[in-house]
Amino acid sequence: MKKAELPQDPGSLNKYTKEVCYVVDETGNYTTGLSSGWDIKISALDVTWSDIDNKTSDAMQKVKSGEVSPLFYYMQLRVMDLEIMAAYTGFWQWQIKRHFKPSVFKNLSDKKLQKYASLFEISLEELKSFNQ
């Protein structure tokens, strides 16, 4: 692709980042160029973010209805899974699943809850009160 043909279609991430691409300059040499994106990639990212929004909304409803603890919501919001949470908190995956139960969550010590709060970059009080 020639440098002049590098796509510059505006997308949801173009305010935050640009992608480095290898292109051919005017003299025929390979060089790098910055692209703000192109339509196909933008569409794929929009579908992905829409899916994340849906999962987060579903998780919010499950927390409000008492099906799961706020940990499940924050896991969805931060686009994490059990493996990532286990790696950062030091808890086993089965423990985290157990902590998703509201009855277990409300009895967790502040020390354990602080590990989760730090992971989600929120305060301990935000995690405990969960007013969303």
Stockholm file with secondary structure:
# STOCKHOLM 1.0

chainA/1-132         MKKAELPQDPGSLNKYTKEVCYVVDETGNYTTGLSSGWDIKISALDVTWSDIDNKTSDAMQKVKSGEVSPLFYYMQLRVMDLEIMAAYTGFWQWQIKRHFKPSVFKNLSDKKLQKYASLFEISLEELKSFNQ
#=GR chainA/1-132 SS CBGGGCCBCCCTTTTTCCEEEEEECTTSCEEEEEECBCHHHHHHHHHHHHHHHHHHHHHHHHHHTTSSCHHHHHHHHTTCCHHHHHHHHCCCHHHHHHHTSHHHHTTCCHHHHHHHHHHHTCCHHHHHHCCC
#=GC SS_cons         CBGGGCCBCCCTTTTTCCEEEEEECTTSCEEEEEECBCHHHHHHHHHHHHHHHHHHHHHHHHHHTTSSCHHHHHHHHTTCCHHHHHHHHCCCHHHHHHHTSHHHHTTCCHHHHHHHHHHHTCCHHHHHHCCC
//
